[in-house]
């Protein structure tokens, strides 16, 4: 009886562990504050999820502007376990057609370096007007993982060998 209870406990623990890992890999979107902004960020969509080191990741930000915004800046701050690791500033009108009013999407794609460390990241997304006043703010938590060993490597041996030029006059040992 004790052996059966131990087995059930181990199985339940394993299921709960897998469920908590899976939920940690799903993004966690939330507004920065309860403040009413003239631009409302509806979500931050991440593809793929989880993000894989060395792969292309796309962030799509659906939003709605309740007031017309003809220029501004997008500020994206990335943190790893609470430590700021990257900040990027872009022209709002370079990411969407200005002036904006009503529904619009901002989209950004980046290929991550293969040495990007795995872990729990947080992306803070802000829209500033031409005077630097915050018009929107939201954050999303997401995970970056290493490429699994069963996925195709970035360069396989056949591809690397094809890159070496064959010269029959050079002796090999």
ABEGO torsion letter per residue (X at the ends): XAAAAAAAAAAAAAAAAAAAAAAAABBBBBBABABBBABBBABBBBOBOBBBBGBBBBBBBBBBBABBBABEBBBBBBBBGGBBABBBBBBAAAABBOBBBEBBBBBBBBBBBAABBBEBBBBBBBBBBAAGBBABBBBBBBBBBBBBAABBBABBAAAAAAABBBBAABBBX
